[in-house]
Amino acid sequence: MANIDEQLLTLPDQEAEQRAAAGLRQEQGEERAASAGAQTDGTLGQQIIQATRAAEQNQIATAPAASADAASPATGTALWLKTAWLNIIDSFGLTLIYINLHVFGHSVFGEKIFCQLGEEWLPNNLRSNLESPEAQRVIGTIGLLEKMLLIFADLIVLIALILLVAVIIRLFNTLPVKIISVIGQGLNSLGEQASNPFFGAF
């Protein structure tokens, strides 16, 4: 009997503690809702607030890594390289100058300043971890295509420059001869007209 009596005596104390704990939880929930600027009803509102705070803390935790990656010089040169590839036709091939300088800079200064060919096309989720197998596969595939395209474009430019120089040399080699022959023919015709006895009559 004492056991039941003790339970009956402690029952009001437990109920009071439960009511106090529920009131405390409700006050904390209201404070959270007020600080978040939203009104909550019950547990659903508290879950929304907790999920929002967790997402904010996750963004705050990942922000320094993302900002450090965005601030690296290789990211800037990757953007320039991507822009050069996109504008290669609009610039009539003049962006090949930067692309070749970028490849030279990568071979001299390394990956800290100049990214690899193909790295500029990586999506942001792969850019944060360049050592992952998926990122390396994308860089290798696109980089190989870019290297072949760059060699092909450089060969076309080289052939065009050789042809231009050949035309200029040919033009300047034959142009003076033609000019001299035209001047000589003009002088000959003037001399013939001057020696003609009827020249003064007409």
Sine and cosine of phi, psi and omega as CSV:
sin_phi,cos_phi,sin_psi,cos_psi,sin_omega,cos_omega
0.00,0.00,-0.54,0.84,-0.03,-1.00
-0.90,0.43,-0.54,0.84,-0.01,-1.00
-0.90,0.43,-0.68,0.73,0.01,-1.00
-0.94,0.35,-0.63,0.77,0.03,-1.00
-0.89,0.46,-0.67,0.74,0.02,-1.00
-0.90,0.45,-0.63,0.77,0.02,-1.00
-0.91,0.43,-0.66,0.75,0.01,-1.00
-0.92,0.39,-0.59,0.81,0.00,-1.00
-0.95,0.31,-0.62,0.79,-0.02,-1.00
-0.99,0.15,-0.26,0.97,-0.01,-1.00
-0.85,0.53,-0.74,0.67,0.04,-1.00
-0.90,0.45,-0.55,0.83,0.03,-1.00
-0.92,0.39,-0.67,0.74,0.03,-1.00
-0.91,0.42,-0.66,0.75,0.03,-1.00
-0.90,0.44,-0.64,0.77,0.01,-1.00
-0.91,0.40,-0.64,0.77,0.03,-1.00
-0.91,0.41,-0.67,0.75,0.02,-1.00
-0.90,0.43,-0.67,0.75,0.04,-1.00
-0.91,0.42,-0.63,0.77,0.01,-1.00
-0.92,0.40,-0.67,0.75,0.02,-1.00
-0.91,0.42,-0.66,0.75,0.04,-1.00
-0.90,0.43,-0.65,0.76,0.04,-1.00
-0.91,0.42,-0.64,0.77,0.03,-1.00
-0.90,0.43,-0.69,0.72,0.04,-1.00
-0.89,0.46,-0.62,0.78,0.00,-1.00
-0.92,0.39,-0.64,0.77,0.03,-1.00
-0.91,0.42,-0.67,0.74,0.03,-1.00
-0.90,0.43,-0.64,0.77,0.04,-1.00
-0.89,0.45,-0.65,0.76,0.02,-1.00
-0.92,0.39,-0.63,0.78,0.04,-1.00
-0.90,0.43,-0.66,0.75,0.03,-1.00
-0.90,0.45,-0.68,0.73,0.01,-1.00
-0.91,0.42,-0.63,0.77,0.02,-1.00
-0.92,0.38,-0.63,0.78,0.00,-1.00
-0.94,0.33,-0.52,0.85,0.03,-1.00
-0.99,0.13,-0.19,0.98,0.03,-1.00
0.98,0.19,0.36,0.93,-0.03,-1.00
-0.75,-0.66,0.50,-0.87,0.06,-1.00
-1.00,-0.10,0.69,-0.73,-0.04,-1.00
-0.88,-0.47,0.50,-0.86,0.22,-0.98
-0.82,-0.57,0.96,-0.29,0.10,-0.99
0.98,0.21,-0.46,-0.89,-0.14,-0.99
-0.97,0.25,-0.49,0.87,0.00,-1.00
-0.89,0.46,-0.69,0.72,0.03,-1.00
-0.90,0.44,-0.63,0.78,0.02,-1.00
-0.92,0.39,-0.61,0.79,0.04,-1.00
-0.91,0.42,-0.63,0.78,0.03,-1.00
-0.90,0.44,-0.70,0.71,0.00,-1.00
-0.89,0.45,-0.68,0.73,0.01,-1.00
-0.90,0.43,-0.65,0.76,0.02,-1.00
-0.91,0.41,-0.64,0.77,0.03,-1.00
-0.90,0.44,-0.69,0.72,0.01,-1.00
-0.91,0.42,-0.63,0.78,0.02,-1.00
-0.90,0.43,-0.64,0.77,0.03,-1.00
-0.91,0.41,-0.64,0.77,0.03,-1.00
-0.90,0.43,-0.67,0.74,0.02,-1.00
-0.91,0.42,-0.59,0.81,0.05,-1.00
-0.91,0.42,-0.66,0.75,0.03,-1.00
-0.91,0.42,-0.65,0.76,0.01,-1.00
-0.91,0.42,-0.62,0.79,-0.01,-1.00
-0.93,0.35,-0.59,0.81,-0.04,-1.00
-1.00,0.00,-0.20,0.98,-0.04,-1.00
-0.89,0.45,-0.69,0.72,0.00,-1.00
-0.88,0.47,-0.63,0.78,0.01,-1.00
-0.92,0.39,-0.67,0.75,0.00,-1.00
-0.92,0.38,-0.64,0.77,-0.01,-1.00
-0.94,0.33,-0.56,0.83,0.06,-1.00
-0.92,0.40,-0.63,0.78,0.03,-1.00
-0.93,0.37,-0.63,0.78,-0.01,-1.00
-0.94,0.33,-0.40,0.91,-0.04,-1.00
-1.00,0.01,-0.08,1.00,-0.05,-1.00
-0.95,0.31,0.54,-0.84,0.00,-1.00
-0.89,0.46,-0.52,0.85,0.00,-1.00
-0.90,0.43,-0.52,0.85,0.04,-1.00
-0.93,0.38,-0.64,0.77,0.03,-1.00
-0.92,0.39,-0.69,0.72,0.01,-1.00
-0.94,0.33,-0.47,0.88,0.09,-1.00
-0.91,0.42,-0.63,0.78,0.04,-1.00
-0.92,0.40,-0.65,0.76,0.04,-1.00
-0.90,0.44,-0.67,0.74,-0.01,-1.00
-0.90,0.43,-0.67,0.74,0.03,-1.00
-0.90,0.44,-0.67,0.75,0.04,-1.00
-0.90,0.43,-0.62,0.78,0.03,-1.00
-0.89,0.45,-0.68,0.74,0.03,-1.00
-0.91,0.41,-0.64,0.76,-0.03,-1.00
-0.93,0.37,-0.47,0.88,-0.06,-1.00
-0.97,-0.25,0.31,0.95,-0.07,-1.00
-0.91,0.41,-0.58,0.81,0.00,-1.00
-0.98,0.19,-0.67,0.74,-0.01,-1.00
-0.87,0.49,-0.54,0.84,-0.05,-1.00
-1.00,-0.06,0.16,0.99,-0.03,-1.00
0.83,0.56,0.59,0.80,0.07,-1.00
1.00,0.07,0.03,1.00,-0.03,-1.00
-0.93,0.36,-0.39,0.92,0.04,-1.00
-0.95,0.31,-0.17,0.98,0.12,-0.99
-0.88,0.48,-0.46,0.89,0.04,-1.00
-0.88,0.48,-0.76,0.65,0.00,-1.00
-0.92,0.40,-0.64,0.76,-0.03,-1.00
-0.87,0.48,-0.69,0.73,0.04,-1.00
-0.92,0.40,-0.63,0.78,0.06,-1.00
-0.91,0.42,-0.59,0.81,0.03,-1.00
-0.91,0.42,-0.69,0.72,0.03,-1.00
-0.89,0.45,-0.67,0.74,0.05,-1.00
-0.89,0.45,-0.70,0.71,0.02,-1.00
-0.89,0.45,-0.59,0.81,0.04,-1.00
-0.92,0.40,-0.63,0.78,0.00,-1.00
-0.95,0.30,-0.46,0.89,-0.02,-1.00
-1.00,0.00,-0.77,0.64,-0.14,-0.99
-0.99,-0.13,-0.28,0.96,0.07,-1.00
1.00,-0.05,-0.14,-0.99,-0.14,-0.99
-0.99,0.15,-0.17,0.98,-0.01,-1.00
-0.95,0.32,-0.47,0.88,0.00,-1.00
-0.95,-0.32,-0.73,0.68,-0.05,-1.00
-0.92,-0.38,0.84,-0.55,-0.01,-1.00
-0.96,0.28,0.25,-0.97,0.06,-1.00
-0.95,0.31,0.38,-0.93,0.14,-0.99
-0.91,0.42,0.75,-0.66,-0.02,-1.00
0.98,-0.20,-0.39,0.92,-0.03,-1.00
-0.95,0.31,-0.40,0.92,-0.04,-1.00
-0.94,0.34,-0.28,0.96,-0.02,-1.00
-1.00,-0.09,0.01,1.00,-0.02,-1.00
-0.92,0.40,0.65,-0.76,0.13,-0.99
-0.94,0.33,0.33,-0.94,-0.09,-1.00
-0.88,0.47,-0.53,0.85,-0.02,-1.00
-0.93,0.36,-0.45,0.89,0.06,-1.00
-1.00,0.00,-0.38,0.93,-0.04,-1.00
-0.92,0.39,-0.47,0.88,-0.02,-1.00
-0.94,0.33,-0.43,0.90,0.00,-1.00
-0.77,-0.64,1.00,0.09,-0.07,-1.00
-0.96,0.29,-0.28,0.96,-0.02,-1.00
-1.00,0.08,-0.11,0.99,-0.02,-1.00
-0.92,0.40,0.49,-0.87,-0.03,-1.00
-0.88,0.47,-0.59,0.81,0.00,-1.00
-0.92,0.40,-0.67,0.74,0.03,-1.00
-0.91,0.42,-0.67,0.75,0.01,-1.00
-0.90,0.43,-0.58,0.81,0.04,-1.00
-0.91,0.41,-0.69,0.72,0.00,-1.00
-0.91,0.42,-0.71,0.71,0.00,-1.00
-0.88,0.47,-0.68,0.74,-0.01,-1.00
-0.90,0.43,-0.69,0.72,-0.04,-1.00
-0.93,0.37,-0.79,0.61,-0.03,-1.00
-0.93,0.37,-0.60,0.80,0.02,-1.00
-0.88,0.47,-0.64,0.77,0.04,-1.00
-0.90,0.43,-0.70,0.72,0.04,-1.00
-0.88,0.47,-0.67,0.74,0.01,-1.00
-0.91,0.41,-0.63,0.77,0.03,-1.00
-0.89,0.45,-0.70,0.71,0.02,-1.00
-0.90,0.43,-0.67,0.74,0.02,-1.00
-0.90,0.43,-0.64,0.77,0.01,-1.00
-0.91,0.41,-0.68,0.74,0.04,-1.00
-0.89,0.46,-0.70,0.71,0.02,-1.00
-0.88,0.47,-0.71,0.70,0.00,-1.00
-0.91,0.41,-0.63,0.78,0.04,-1.00
-0.91,0.41,-0.61,0.80,0.06,-1.00
-0.91,0.42,-0.65,0.76,0.04,-1.00
-0.89,0.45,-0.69,0.72,0.02,-1.00
-0.90,0.43,-0.65,0.76,0.01,-1.00
-0.89,0.45,-0.70,0.72,0.04,-1.00
-0.90,0.44,-0.66,0.75,0.02,-1.00
-0.90,0.44,-0.64,0.77,0.03,-1.00
-0.92,0.40,-0.65,0.76,0.03,-1.00
-0.89,0.45,-0.68,0.73,0.04,-1.00
-0.90,0.43,-0.63,0.77,0.02,-1.00
-0.90,0.44,-0.70,0.71,0.03,-1.00
-0.90,0.44,-0.65,0.76,0.02,-1.00
-0.90,0.44,-0.66,0.75,0.03,-1.00
-0.91,0.41,-0.67,0.74,0.01,-1.00
-0.90,0.43,-0.69,0.72,0.02,-1.00
-0.90,0.44,-0.70,0.72,0.01,-1.00
-0.89,0.46,-0.66,0.76,-0.01,-1.00
-0.90,0.44,-0.71,0.70,-0.03,-1.00
-0.97,0.25,-0.41,0.91,0.08,-1.00
-0.96,0.28,-0.61,0.79,-0.04,-1.00
-1.00,-0.05,-0.41,0.91,-0.05,-1.00
-0.90,0.44,-0.73,0.68,0.03,-1.00
-0.88,0.47,-0.59,0.81,0.02,-1.00
-0.90,0.44,-0.68,0.74,0.01,-1.00
-0.92,0.39,-0.64,0.77,0.01,-1.00
-0.91,0.42,-0.69,0.73,0.00,-1.00
-0.91,0.42,-0.64,0.77,0.00,-1.00
-0.93,0.36,-0.59,0.81,0.04,-1.00
-0.92,0.39,-0.68,0.74,0.03,-1.00
-0.90,0.44,-0.66,0.75,0.02,-1.00
-0.90,0.44,-0.65,0.76,0.03,-1.00
-0.91,0.41,-0.62,0.79,0.04,-1.00
-0.91,0.42,-0.66,0.75,0.03,-1.00
-0.92,0.38,-0.62,0.78,0.04,-1.00
-0.89,0.46,-0.69,0.73,-0.01,-1.00
-0.92,0.38,-0.57,0.82,0.07,-1.00
-0.93,0.38,-0.62,0.78,0.03,-1.00
-0.91,0.40,-0.61,0.79,0.03,-1.00
-0.92,0.39,-0.65,0.76,0.01,-1.00
-0.93,0.36,-0.55,0.84,0.01,-1.00
-0.95,0.31,-0.52,0.85,-0.01,-1.00
-0.99,0.11,-0.19,0.98,0.02,-1.00
-0.95,0.31,0.78,-0.63,-0.05,-1.00
-0.93,0.37,-0.40,0.92,0.00,-1.00
-1.00,0.03,0.05,1.00,-0.07,-1.00
-0.88,0.48,-0.65,0.76,-0.03,-1.00
-0.96,0.28,-0.40,0.91,-0.03,-1.00
-0.96,0.26,-0.49,0.87,-0.04,-1.00
-0.98,-0.20,0.00,0.00,0.00,0.00
